[in-house]
Structures are given as structure tokens and as C-alpha cells.
């Protein structure tokens, strides 16, 4: 009921759910409302009926609009920018947010976004300037039997199964890298094998290591450019 002495102003309206006014029923700029759905429509200068407001959908603050799609009944064209957190309580459809976001998105493959996941069982390790994927240092890794000469990786357990071979340490190691080397032949005293330094010192000496103790096992840990690999 209108207040006494006042004349109510009512929009072209319907109480039928999902009903949308036809363009022939409205003139340019005229408003219409669906009181069941809580949607407000208008007819634009191109003759199209468009939703300009709705009681349902998203919540939050959008400081500038763009792209394509609809939020809360409002059509977006261009770029969507939020001054804070954009909270969606409903559905944001038709907008490719990935191409509009500045910064790094959480990875879709279950990684951290800091580095590629790497080998299964690896952990994140800092080298002082970035995070890298590395084998877990706690305890020995599974042994690798090596019977021919070759370069090995950090955080590996190399068991020599032949004499007169050369096990070459990793190039450009970082502090804390380690390699475990063991004589698996039981004959290293008579048939030596070599652990090559690959440009880094071994025990502060620019000399390769000759492995000559039967069944011996050593842990070689890289310290710095002066000490190199500590044994």
C-alpha cells in the first residue's frame, strides 16, 4: 500500500520465474523488473534487453571490468581487476581468468610453483638463491651398482662392482651435496678404482682420489671451493 499523499512509481514488471521482457515491450532506456528472480533489465540503444542487476551470484569488490562473461547479471568486457580479494559466491562463467592474472598462478599439476616436481621422492632444497628439487638427504639413498666409468649425480650411493674404473663426481656442486662411494669388489687394494674430482678439490687438494681399501665405504660431502669434497 502506498503511503498516504504519495503516488507509487512502478516499473514494467513480472512475478513469473525466469521470465525476460521482450524487446517489443520496452523502449530504449526503459527498465523492467522480475520480482521473482530479483533481476533488473533495460533495453539498450541497439534494441537488446540486458540484465543490469541481480540479487544472486558473486560477492566481493571489482574495481574495473573487462573480458567476457557475466558476474551477478552484469556483462564484463575487457579486463577484470580486483583491488583485494575477489570472492565468488556464485558462478563466474565465460571469463578466462588465467590470461588476465598478473603474477604466478598455483600450479595445476600439484607442484609448488617454486620448481618442477622432479624425481619422485625428492624434497625442496635451497641453494641460497632458489628452490631446487633434490633427493632427500636423510639416510643413504638406494645403492647403485656401477661397473663402468661414468659421471654420477649428487645424493647417490655408488657401489663399484669392478676395478680399474673411474667414478667422476658431479660438476659445479653446491654446498651440502654428497656422494657415497663403496668398494663392492673386495679387491680394491689390488685392483684400484678412481674417484675423479671433476674440477673441484677433494680434501682441499686438486687431486683425484684412488680407492684402494677392500670393502671400504666413504661419504664425500661438498663444503666449498677451498675444501671441495670432504671425506
Secondary structure, 3 states (H helix, E strand, C coil): CCCCCCCCCCCEEECCCCCCCCHHHCCCCCEEEECCCCEEEEECCCCCEEEEEECCCCCCCCCEEEEEEEECCEEEEEEEECCCCCCCCCCCECCCCHHHCCCCCCCCCCCCCCCCCCCCCCEEEECCCCEEEECCCCCCCCEEEECCCEECCCCEEEEECCCCCEEECCCCCCCCCEEEEEECCCCCCCCCEEEECCCCCECCECCCEEECCCCCEEEEEECCCCCCEEC
